[in-house]
Amino acid sequence: MDGEEGVMNLPNPLKRIAAFLASQGEAWVVGGWVRDTAMGLHATDLDILLLDGAKEKGEALFSEGVLDREDWTFQFHPRFQTVSLENPPYSVGLSTRRKEAYPQQGKLPKVFFPATWEEDFSRRDFTLNALIARIDNGGDLGDVEGPDQAKEDLAATRWRVFHRESFVDDPTRLFRLMRYRFRLGGDLAPETIQAMENPRLGDAFCQVAPERWRHEIVRWVESGGPPLWGEGEEGKLLQTLFGGRWSKGVMGSVEGFLAGCRGGEAPSVWVRMGSRKKERKAMAPLAEEGFPFIEEGFSLADVDKVARSWTGVVRVLASRESPQGLVEEWEGIESHLEMPSGVDLLPFKGVPSGKGVGRWLEAGRDAVFRGACQPDKESILGWIETALEKSRGCDK
């Protein structure tokens, strides 16, 4: 494995995790954190590779007091023997070295444990995502290492697959490649272009489950990717593939997919794309005539009444199609909003019980977007208390 200069050290919340895991056995940071910080970029998603026991060591983070269950979520994924830890904005993944085989092209792989470094590297999509940095017992990171040519690819921001069957094994890698290049730039290695020219790719593309394509399309939209296909080779190839027989009756392109999300046909399109009930409910605004319902002259309080329940791709599309900057300004405030609860209003005189509590909380939220108070809890409670005093004065 090649060595390279050190990557950006971890912030304290992640450093405590890394230090503990390194004290339990050899551990490495792998993938996106190494790639992005070595490029001088900010990162919040951390993947740690262990020699064994991802589940046991993940649980020990809580039993040994390194993490608090009130702050961090824990999820174990049996198929790949991986652990996901979440505490926004941070996300931590724990895994062990594994080998993957694709007995059926376009489907999820079979997984084998344990594996050599070479086997673990080669299961990944690109050399830039196989970079690693060893963690010492203090939680600091060492030099960047990786498979052959990875160091050169990092220096040049070059996207190189490990073998010619890479996109046949998993055609959704084309979408990930488009996302990576949109965010990080870079060129394609000759091996990647050859893999894109594999004559078996069209058949493999048709074997991918619709919900996996839906997932990648939504991630592309949520990443801020342009609504039209990029000029890169992978974007043009995806456009050709999506125009084939697999997509008949579902969509002919990403644009067609997004257009199909609109109006009365939206629910059936999402059903055919394998969406779950909760996701279809979240997409309901797209089926209504007049979406996104935000017009010139709307105040931020007006936007909040319309958009507060929107999530993910709905917000992205609303932002693109609304008067310039209005949704973005609302999101900037909403992302820092700290609303009080009904319990916080109990000490206040004049707050009616039941629905009255909800009305005062709603009034406090409205005050934030009218600019009458700041989006933090104390400021909102202060506004409510003052408004209650004025209300009592008017009643006298």
SULKAGI-V209168 format. One record per backbone hydrogen bond with DSSP energy under -1.0 kcal/mol. CO is the residue of the C=O (numbers start at 0). NH is the residue of the N-H. If there is no record, write none. Layout:
CO/NH + CO/NH
This chain:
10/14 + 11/15 + 13/17 + 14/18 + 15/19 + 16/20 + 17/21 + 18/22 + 26/134 + 27/48 + 28/132 + 30/34 + 31/35 + 32/36 + 33/37 + 35/40 + 36/39 + 43/90 + 45/92 + 46/29 + 47/94 + 48/27 + 52/56 + 53/57 + 54/58 + 55/59 + 56/60 + 58/61 + 58/62 + 59/63 + 60/65 + 60/66 + 61/64 + 67/70 + 67/71 + 72/85 + 74/83 + 76/80 + 76/81 + 81/76 + 82/93 + 83/74 + 84/91 + 85/72 + 86/89 + 89/86 + 90/45 + 91/84 + 92/47 + 93/82 + 94/49 + 98/111 + 100/109 + 103/106 + 109/100 + 111/98 + 115/119 + 116/120 + 117/121 + 120/123 + 125/128 + 126/129 + 130/30 + 131/144 + 132/28 + 133/141 + 135/138 + 139/135 + 144/131 + 145/1 + 146/149 + 148/152 + 149/153 + 150/154 + 151/155 + 152/157 + 156/186 + 158/188 + 159/126 + 162/165 + 164/168 + 165/169 + 169/172 + 170/173 + 171/175 + 172/176 + 173/177 + 174/178 + 175/179 + 176/180 + 177/181 + 178/182 + 179/183 + 180/184 + 186/158 + 188/192 + 189/193 + 190/194 + 191/195 + 194/197 + 197/200 + 199/203 + 200/204 + 201/205 + 203/206 + 204/207 + 208/211 + 208/212 + 209/213 + 210/214 + 211/215 + 212/216 + 213/217 + 214/218 + 215/219 + 216/220 + 217/221 + 218/222 + 219/224 + 220/223 + 231/235 + 232/236 + 233/237 + 234/238 + 235/239 + 236/240 + 237/241 + 240/243 + 244/247 + 246/249 + 246/250 + 252/256 + 253/257 + 254/258 + 255/259 + 258/261 + 262/265 + 264/268 + 265/269 + 266/270 + 267/271 + 268/272 + 269/274 + 270/273 + 275/279 + 276/280 + 277/281 + 278/282 + 280/283 + 282/285 + 283/286 + 284/287 + 285/262 + 287/290 + 289/292 + 294/297 + 298/302 + 299/303 + 300/304 + 301/305 + 302/306 + 303/307 + 306/309 + 310/313 + 311/315 + 312/316 + 313/317 + 314/318 + 315/319 + 316/320 + 322/325 + 324/328 + 325/329 + 326/330 + 327/331 + 328/332 + 329/333 + 330/334 + 332/335 + 333/336 + 341/344 + 342/345 + 344/347 + 352/355 + 353/356 + 354/358 + 355/359 + 356/360 + 357/361 + 358/362 + 359/363 + 360/364 + 361/365 + 362/366 + 363/367 + 364/368 + 365/369 + 366/371 + 367/370 + 374/337 + 375/379 + 376/380 + 377/381 + 378/382 + 379/383 + 380/384 + 381/385 + 382/386 + 383/387 + 384/388 + 385/389 + 386/390 + 387/391 + 388/392 + 389/393 + 390/394
